[in-house]
């Protein structure tokens, strides 16, 4: 008997969806920072065993869109509600539990087997956790509730066992040696974008998008050239910094992580260009891999 299915991870921004997916997959596939809205695409991570294949999908946090980029991000989320075999609805011990009640209603109405994951349980007491479990059970009556700490790898094994028990029978969707549906170009751009989230304040991280213009694999080194697009001329100066110091720091951090990710040397070149209002431009969004309606 072989089991296979799509397990889609959804929830509000900042509840730890990416950390949870990375813990379940055992590889660092999704951006993790303490800032909201860091995940912009659906990122798949595939876990294979002899008699199972779990295709996890990390999605952007649920939000009310202010511009076309966010509309596209929300289409990834609603798509995840349609094609899941199991939904992992992630909340935590600190967020307002009924935030985005409209979206929760869609989750309830989906009819898809549901696991409600309460993350960050290391930040609360046993008594308060019991209260939170009760609240979640009232809000999502059909869900199985699983408390975890994704950051500390607590109860990830228990969650994995539950997912496996709920997985439908069927053949594998992808070859068994596949880890993700994304390319190395995609991960290079995500790693660069993460370093920007870590090094800049305010609107800068939310105003940038990365285009990997060149990716050459050689036996001992990968050569990568990428352009960081910003929405305004003033942001370009902030991003580059005095005598290029800030951009150089981002480049060094990204290169170090890429080398660890790839297990080989990386030569990374970064450029900065202005693409006014790219977040509202259908053509630009399509170029960055977002869907436009």
Beta strands, then each sheet from edge to edge (+ up, - down):
strand 1: 3-11
strand 2: 43-49
strand 3: 52-58
strand 4: 86-92
strand 5: 113-119
strand 6: 144-147
strand 7: 209-217
strand 8: 221-230
strand 9: 265-274
sheet 1: 2+ 3- 1- 4- 5- 6-
sheet 2: 7+ 8- 9-
end
